[in-house]
Amino acid sequence: MDMSTLTIRLPDDTAQRLKALAHSRGLSMNKLVEQLSAHALSAWDTENHFRAMAATGDVKKALAVLDRLDAADAANPKASVRQAS
């Protein structure tokens, strides 16, 4: 895999907090930024995926799925609480 070097400017307090976070996780700053970047990109990809699906989706079918999920949660409230934690 090819790698790029990226120089960024951050406020000193932000940089210090990121260093503390990396240290607390036993990571280098490089690895922490790599992980945070992967997380941000994954969230962005997911958002784009759902936007594309919504643009071509059937609203009535989507609402029916949500209704079924709500009914399942109401029937088994302990399961939905465990999944949310």
Secondary structure as UniProt FT lines:
FT   HELIX           12..24
FT   TURN            25..26
FT   HELIX           29..56
FT   HELIX           59..75
FT   HELIX           77..84
//
